[in-house]
Amino acid sequence: MTHDRISNVLGVRRESVSAAAAQLQDQGLIKYTRGKIELLDRKGLLAVACECYEVVKNQYERILGKYISQHDS
C-alpha cells in the first residue's frame, strides 16, 4: 500500500504518512519497502498508538466482526 493510498484513506497529506512511517520504521516497529508494510513489533506498535486505537478496534469488531473472520488481536 503506497503512502499516497494510505493518505487518501485517512484523509491526510502524503507527507504526514511518509513521516509517520519513517518514525515507526526508525523505532523498529515496521518495515516499509515499495508499498509493502511488514509489522515487526506488534506490542511496540500498540504501545505507541494513541488511546483511541482500542475504541476504534472495539467499534470495528462490534459493527463488522460478524462479517469478518476473527484473527489474533
C-alpha positions as CSV (number, residue, x, y, z in Angstrom):
1,M,0.0,0.0,0.0
2,T,1.6,3.3,-1.1
3,H,1.9,6.4,1.1
4,D,-0.5,8.1,-1.4
5,R,-3.1,5.4,-1.0
6,I,-2.9,5.5,2.8
7,S,-3.2,9.3,2.8
8,N,-6.3,9.1,0.7
9,V,-7.9,6.5,3.0
10,L,-7.0,8.5,6.1
11,G,-7.7,12.0,4.6
12,V,-4.3,13.3,5.5
13,R,-1.3,14.6,3.5
14,R,1.0,12.0,1.9
15,E,3.9,13.8,3.6
16,S,2.4,13.1,7.0
17,V,2.1,9.4,6.2
18,S,5.7,9.3,5.0
19,A,6.9,11.0,8.2
20,A,4.9,8.6,10.4
21,A,6.1,5.6,8.5
22,A,9.7,6.7,8.8
23,Q,9.3,7.2,12.6
24,L,7.8,3.8,13.0
25,Q,10.5,2.2,10.9
26,D,13.2,4.1,12.8
27,Q,11.8,2.7,16.0
28,G,12.0,-0.9,14.6
29,L,8.2,-1.3,14.7
30,I,7.6,-1.7,11.0
31,K,9.5,-2.3,7.8
32,Y,8.2,-0.3,4.8
33,T,9.5,-1.0,1.3
34,R,8.0,-0.5,-2.1
35,G,4.4,-0.3,-1.0
36,K,4.6,-3.2,1.5
37,I,4.4,-2.8,5.2
38,E,5.7,-5.5,7.4
39,L,4.8,-5.5,11.1
40,L,7.9,-6.2,13.2
41,D,6.8,-5.4,16.7
42,R,3.1,-5.5,17.3
43,K,3.3,-4.9,21.1
44,G,5.6,-2.0,20.5
45,L,3.3,-0.5,17.9
46,L,0.3,-0.8,20.2
47,A,2.4,0.9,22.9
48,V,2.9,4.0,20.8
49,A,-0.6,4.1,19.3
50,C,-3.0,6.7,20.7
51,E,-5.6,5.7,23.2
52,C,-8.3,5.9,20.5
53,Y,-6.9,2.7,18.9
54,E,-8.8,0.5,21.4
55,V,-12.0,2.4,20.9
56,V,-11.9,2.2,17.1
57,K,-10.9,-1.5,17.3
58,N,-13.9,-2.3,19.6
59,Q,-16.3,-0.4,17.3
60,Y,-15.0,-2.1,14.2
61,E,-15.4,-5.5,15.8
62,R,-18.9,-4.6,17.1
63,I,-20.1,-3.5,13.7
64,L,-18.2,-5.7,11.3
65,G,-17.0,-8.6,13.4
66,K,-19.7,-11.0,12.4
67,Y,-18.8,-10.5,8.7
68,I,-15.0,-10.7,9.0
69,S,-13.1,-13.7,10.2
70,Q,-11.5,-13.1,13.6
71,H,-7.7,-13.0,13.8
72,D,-5.5,-12.8,16.8
73,S,-5.9,-9.2,18.1
